């Protein structure tokens, strides 16, 4: 891995309103806009739920946290903010998980150990 940030979009079979964004590299100030734009494009294509697969994320900075918060706000209508979770995370490494935990983001955006568990939790 390295500092080069990449996003690979995967559709979920049988769930047309769910996509998985597989992230790799550094989620920082240089990649912040790319993540927000990927979520925005997914919404335009009819996506209601986004799973961020963090398996390939080496480093996350405050700008990366901000990008996730912006994605959450884009996906979540105000009237559903405490009722329905439209953004979820999975597969974070221990260092990335620690950063997310310290920031308090995981109080709003849940983390799952596997993509399958997270995908099955959407819409429940």
Residue pairs with C-beta under 8 A, 6 or more apart in sequence:
1 24
1 25
1 56
1 58
2 25
2 26
2 58
3 25
3 26
3 30
3 58
3 59
4 24
4 25
4 26
5 23
5 24
5 25
5 26
5 27
5 28
5 30
5 31
5 34
6 23
6 24
6 25
6 56
7 21
7 22
7 23
7 34
7 35
7 38
8 21
8 22
8 24
9 19
9 20
9 21
9 22
9 38
9 42
10 19
10 20
10 21
10 22
11 19
11 20
12 18
12 19
12 20
12 119
15 49
15 119
15 122
16 46
17 46
17 47
17 48
17 49
18 47
18 48
18 49
18 50
18 51
18 119
18 122
19 42
19 47
19 49
19 50
19 51
20 50
20 51
20 52
20 53
20 115
20 119
21 35
21 38
21 39
21 42
21 50
21 51
21 52
21 53
22 53
22 55
22 56
23 35
23 52
23 53
23 54
23 56
23 57
24 55
24 56
24 57
24 58
25 31
25 56
25 57
25 58
26 57
26 58
26 59
26 60
26 61
26 64
27 35
27 57
27 59
27 60
27 61
27 63
27 64
27 67
28 59
28 60
28 61
28 63
28 64
29 61
29 63
31 63
31 64
31 67
32 63
32 64
32 66
32 67
33 67
35 64
35 67
35 68
35 71
36 67
36 70
36 71
36 74
39 50
39 70
39 71
39 74
39 75
39 87
40 74
42 50
43 74
43 75
48 75
48 86
49 75
49 86
49 87
49 88
49 122
49 123
50 71
50 75
50 86
50 87
50 88
51 87
51 88
51 89
51 90
51 115
51 118
51 119
51 122
52 68
52 71
52 87
52 88
52 89
52 90
53 90
53 91
53 115
54 60
54 89
54 90
54 91
54 92
54 93
54 96
55 90
55 91
55 92
55 93
57 64
57 92
57 93
57 96
58 93
59 95
59 96
60 96
60 99
60 100
62 103
65 99
65 100
65 103
65 105
68 87
68 89
68 105
68 109
69 105
71 87
72 86
72 87
72 108
72 109
75 86
75 87
76 84
76 85
76 86
76 87
80 86
85 109
85 110
85 122
87 109
88 109
88 110
88 111
88 112
88 118
88 121
88 122
89 100
89 106
89 109
89 110
89 111
89 112
89 118
90 111
90 112
90 113
90 114
90 115
90 117
90 118
91 112
91 113
91 114
91 115
92 100
92 111
97 111
100 106
100 111
110 118
110 121
112 118
112 121
